[in-house]
Amino acid sequence: MYLRKYSTKETPQSEKIPFSKQVENSAGGYSFVVDEWKRLHRFLILGSEGGTYYISERKLIIENAQVVEECIKKDGLRVIRTIVEISDTGKAPKNDPALFVLAMCASIGDEKTRKEAFLVLPKVARIGTHLFHFVQYCVAFRGWGRGLRKAVSNWYQDKSLSDLAFQLVKYQQRDGWSNADLLRLAHPKTIDPVRNAAYKWVVDDVLTATHQDLNIIEGFIKVRGVESDKDATKIIKDYGLPLECIPTQFKTSPLIWEVLIPKLGMTALIRNLGNISKSGFIKSNMDKATQDIYNRITNKEALKRARIHPIAILAALTTYSQGHGARGKGEWPVISSIVDALEEGYKLSFGNVEPSNKRIVLALDISGSMGSGEIVGIPGLTPRVGSCAMAQITYHIEKQVEFLAFTTDISRIDISKHTSLNDLVEYTSKLKMGGTDCALPMLWAIKNKVEVDTFIIYTDSETWYGDIHPVQALRQYRRELNIPAKLIVVAMTSNEFTIADPDDSGMLDIVGLDTATPQLITDFSKE
């Protein structure tokens, strides 16, 4: 009788496993706590925008900022190394969390940390928009000072003349800051008359020198003064102007896109597919322009060179497929070849992910909490959508795999390996959800005597429902089937919880939406 009420082998998820390190989670159940360094890693990749089902955006941001502060106090240089590693390798869908944390390091860190934060700024703030974000964060934390002035000055001064001119015309202002604001405050000093001419143009809107490296500025000045798309097209050709330099009234012209697309960066191309379709430049699957775009988006090496994060393609796929912008404005005809290209590009953007050739059970948490909030501020990208996207990669490459969703009980996801991501998301969205019971995949495998090497669960770890904890169900599975099965928990929100026991070497907690996640799953399964 006593063991039925108090046992380490079978405990309701609404109660703490006796003698364990579990704590109460936001849903009222009990989970394990990830350490501050894993929490930092989650925040840098997943961000806190949109909050979660249980935690408001403001509270989640505050919680993550407090954890970041703890990490900076313990080892500020380690925090900076982590920021650079994640930002520079393109592991995160957005760079904002990295810039936010770097600004914290530059503001509240010790002297060595502050100095290093400013030193690595060009590695993290690679474009003008990043710089504006960083400055905005810094001003909120510390205000202007000698270190920030010098770092901003060096950011401009260390660029080649051609790159400087490109940055000045492409990224002119953001977050209430402009290049003119930063140049006035940072006072970069140079004896180079051409560089000084570029700075003067930004501040006074007067170009006082001509030089081949400043041609892009000359072109920008000229294109602002023309009235026809034909004249604008000639200037774009002659001066190689980027999309951001083109006056808004010309962006609906097929002539403009015909000139822009061959020189358009991969990120800009993916983001503007709706505008390209809306302009009428591409009309059907048979257009040569459509095929050219398809070939670019499905070029693995080009995706790698452009450092395109898979979630950037996923965001474009989600938006383009619905035929209108995130807020329902700006409709366009959807070209199926472009949708196919984005689907294929999404898979290719992970690189060469090897199969583990193990027996895999993929299990998706589809509870209400997974359908709330936005990952890294991308409209429509909820933890549920993100989990479908990440799980699909493993499902696609593995030969022996069961795909499950824990609903009111457990449901097999009846799809083929050729099912599109949009169809998978729609399929799971229609399943009847129940309480969050992450033990169900293991209990299902026990009941059906299914031989499994690795269970992979995509969840926010806000588990509270069920008669047994997931870790207990895994251990029960190991005992009853005599298989040393592993559990991989893929975190889909930047909270402090995990259902994986950090003291069990057969359990791994990793971050969803990290480009390294599919390969980490393979490596851990093969060990």
Secondary structure, DSSP 8 states (H G I E B T S, - for coil): -HHHHS-SSS--TTS--TTS--EE-TTSSEEEE--HHHHHHHHHHH--TT--SSS-HHHHHHHHHHHHHHHHHHHHHHHHHHHHHHHHTT-SS-SHHHHHHHHHHHHHS-HHHHHHHHHTHHHH--SHHHHHHHHHHHHHHT-S-HHHHHHHHHHHHTS-HHHHHHHHHH--EETTEEHHHHHHHH------HHHHHHHHHHHHS------GGGHHHHHHHHHTT--SHHHHHHHHHHHT--GGGS-GGGTT-HHHHHHHGGG--HHHHHHTHHHHHHHTS--STT-HHHHHHHHHHT-HHHHHHTT--HHHHHHHHHHHHHTS-TTS-S-----HHHHHHHHHHHHHTT-------S-EEEEEE-SGGGGSS-GGG-TT--HHHHHHHHHHHHHHH-SSEEEEEESSS-EE----TT--HHHHHHHHHTS---S--TTHHHHHHHHTT---SEEEEEE-S----SSS-HHHHHHHHHHHHT---EEEEEE-SSSSEESS-TT-TTEEEEETT-TTHHHHHHHHHH-
